[in-house]
């Protein structure tokens, strides 16, 4: 009871203190969709099927307390508390040892990892609880053959898989059941029907997640194939990784060594009777059936008395099957995905402690008094526990609820191991909400959480290429995010699409992570250092206010480039023709490829021409060009001279078109070279249109000739 009380206090206190972070916005948007529409419809028009059951769990407290940090964290705290007594009940049932059950539940109560994740908005805590409940019901229903629990297993298995697809690993329990029952015992109606139902649920959800558009899970296949089956497998499986096998060694080193030592004891007990615990169930490997209670199985086979300690092997199997399942999964190496296996790791660890104690205390003579043997048994167990346990510290656990935005965190127990402080998303978002005016735009580097405070979202800034989870799609060379359906600003040139709007830019730690935001965008924002209006408590969440007239002005200055005298084309006659077919013209331009029979392709999103005018007057700029068009694409060219806008070209088809623009006299400088900048909406590979194309270039617009009159 004391463990439950402390666990509840550490999990429930100050739940609303910290700002949303990580992937919390997924839960917010999904829960809001459930409250508003009855299903998790998100602003983009998609339905967020991923972790769908979590949204319904949170809708109830959100209706009572409002949609806020407290209400969305409350279910995690509740299920984190419930996991404590459930661990005790489960271990007592399976391992028949109240000491192991008690110690396991105390560790779950005090564990920093368990407390941290019981205070998160995401699905981890309820998945932890429902997965354990499913394993418990499976054991009762199929191992001890209590029929009502088979139905409970099926119901909870469905709920687990609706929390997260990691629940698919529950099907591996039937593998161990096959070992227990044998082929004849396994292929019976009371087992095979639940097994088929489990497989059907997994298959149906897999198809649904990948081929029902509004239920898209945003995961991309790692297998490029014409086969639907292979592409589907590629969404879930990739090259095996050892990360999830060894992460516990890195996080809990001495506990891990004890855990592995338990495997040695398990192995020795298979072959040697003196290592066996008479409380364990031993399964004959050569003779079907199990012995229970105080009797140890003694199968009569030619190899000797070989029996598997079934129940502790069951615990180890759950841990390793999940570590393997995640290791071949298509996801990043983040320990949060293996979080739910911590309970089984802890149970095996505690079992090993008491097995070590049992074996060592066995040297006490049998005729010794009972209290002496009990003393040594408990003393050895306590010594091993205190010498090896990791991250079980009531003092540190008690400080977790007191954390504020900007405070340091242990990255081992954060929702992302790349985080070392809790971000002040709340401060930055609230500042924008309190100061924004109608017509202003909000641009953020936090796709999911900024909106929860600003209640406005116009663009996400993201330059990186996410490998498996891709919360965006491409239409006509332009990226749109899945959550809000807005254009993603991938580089500084994308800011050209913003016309005449004041900008509120919410920068996060991603600004200084080149894998998230390019150095060009970061440097572009640095030009607005005087426009910083808010700095969060974490010193990483920063708000810029950029008036409309400064947006393009700074961008154009930022894209200035250096050139030599040899690269300058002199405009000395009434008409100067610039033929892109001629190889010697390459000196006068940047951003174009090699000459072809009819011209040259611009091979980036920005190209330059360098000119020197000998007279200050009005000129006509004539361009013959065509676009590389993507399906559903709309290419566009923006043209500036000396950072003054002179026009744009829209391409609705891929044919050559002639365009004409006036260069006003006031834009001409005869004392210095002039620079014409061509900005393009996108630059893409021919392989994006034709899979058989081997052309490695990125193409934008094809130019055949330019005339300046």
C-alpha positions, 0 to 999 in steps of 0.5 A: 500500500505504501508503494501505491501511495508514494507512486500516486503522489509522484505521478499526480502532483503538479500534472499541469506544470510543464508545457506540451512537448515532443509529440504531445500535439498528436494527442491534443489534436486527436482528443480534440477531434474526438470531443468535437466530431466523435472521432480523431479528425485533425485540421488537415482533414485526415483521421489520426488513427495512430494511437486512436484509443488513447484519444478516447481515454483522454476525452473523458477528463478533457470534457471535465477539466478542459483540454489542457496539460492536466487533463491530457496527462491524467490518464497516464498518471492513473494507469501508471498507478494501476500498474503497481498493484497489477504488477504485484498480482501478476507476479504472485500468480505467475511466479508464486512468490510474494517476495518477488511480487512485492519487490517488483511492484515497489520498483515499478512504484519508485522507478524514475522511468515509470514515474516520468512516463506516467506524467506524459501526454502520450500513450506509453503509460496506458500501453504499459498497463493494458499490455501487462493486463493482456499478458496476465489474462493470457496466462490465466486463460490459456496456461491455467485454462480459466475460460472467461479470461480468454475473452478478456485477453481478446478484448484487451489485445484489441485495445492494446493494438488500438493504443499502438501497433507495438501491441502486435507482439502479443501474438508471440505469446501463442508461440510460447503456448505452442511449446506448452501445449504441443501441436496436438494440444495447441490445435484445439478450438479453444486456442486456435479460434483466439489465435485466428482472431488475434491474427485477423485483428493484426492483419485488418489493422495493418491493411487499414493503416496503410490503404485507407487514406484518412487512416494513414499512419505516416510511415513510409516503406523501406522497400521500393517495389511494385509488390504491395505485400513487400511495400507493406512489409517495408512499412513495419520492418527494416534491417535488424537493430541491436539497440533494443536488446542492449538499451537496458544495459546502458540504462540499468547496467548492474540490473542488466547483469543480474538479469542476464545471470538469471538466464544462466540460472534458468539454463542450469536448472533445465539440466541440473536438479540441484538448481531447481526451485520447487515452487517453479513449474517445470515443463518436460521438454521430451514428455508433454505436460507440466508438473505444478505445485511442490513437485518438480517434473522428472521426465523419463527421456534418454537424455536425462531429467530435462525440464524447462522452468516454464513461468520464469522462461515465460517472463524472459520470452516476453522481454526478448520477443519484444526486444527482437520485434522492435529491433526489426521494426521500422523506427528510430532507436529511441528507448521509449519504444521499449519502455513497456518491457521494463516491467518484465525486465524488472520481474526477471531481475527480482526473480534472479535476486531471490534465486541467488539468495535461495541458492546461497542460503542453501548452504545453511544446514537444514537443521538450523532454525527457520529464522536463521535461514530466513535471515540469510535469505532476506539479507542476501536478497537485500544486499544484491538488490541494494548493490545493483538496483538503478534509478530507484531513488525516492528523493529524485522521484519526489523532485520530478513533480516540482520541475519547471519549464527550462529545467534539466531532465535526464535524457534517458527518461525523456520522450526523446533521448535528444532532449536534455531540458524541458522546452518552454513551448508554452511561454513562446506560444502564449506570447504569440497568442497574446500579441498576434493581430488579424492577418499575421502569419505564424511560422513554427519549427514545432509542428505539433505543440506551438499550435496548442498555445497560439491556436494558429498555424500557417507554416512549419519550417523543416529542412530535414528528411525524416527516414521512416516517420514522414508527417508530410506529403508532396504535391507538385514538388511542394511539401504539405504537412499531414496535421494541418495541411499547410505548406512546409517551408523547406528552405529560405526561398520558400519564404517568397511564397509569403506575400505582404504578411507580418510574420511571427516565427517560433524558433526552437532548438531545431534552429541550431540542428542542421538535420532539422533546419538548414544552416541557410534558414538559420542564418536567414533568421539570424539577420533578424536578431533585432526582431526577437521579442521573446526568449523562453525559460529554456533559452531555446524557444524564441519568438521573432516578429518580422514586419511584412516589408522586411521579409523579402528584403532580408531574404533577397539580401541574404541570397546575394552572391559574389562574382568575378569580372569575367562573369559579367555580361555587358549590355551595350547595344539596343538588343542583347541576346543571351543564348543558353545553347552556347557553351561560352555563356556559362561564365555569365551565370550561376545555377544552370547545368550544362548546355544542351541542343536547345538550352540549359536547365536551372538545376537548383531553386535559385539561379543568377545572371550578372549584367553591366548596363552602360545606360540608365533607362527602361529595358525589356526582358524577354525570356523563352523557357519551359518548366519541369512539371511534376504531376499535380505540380505548378512551377513558378519563377520569381524574377528580381533585378538588384533585389527589386521584383519585376515579375513572375512566370506561371507554368501550367504546361511543359511547353516553351513559352515567351514572357516579357517584363519591364525593367524600370529605369530606377532599378538600373545601376550603371556604376556597378554590375546588376544581378538578376535572380530567378527563384523557382518554386521547386527543383525535382529529379526526373525520377520523380516522374519517370521511375526509369529515369537515371538522370541524377539532376534536380531540374527547375526551369529550362531556358533557351534564350533571354533578350534584353532590349 
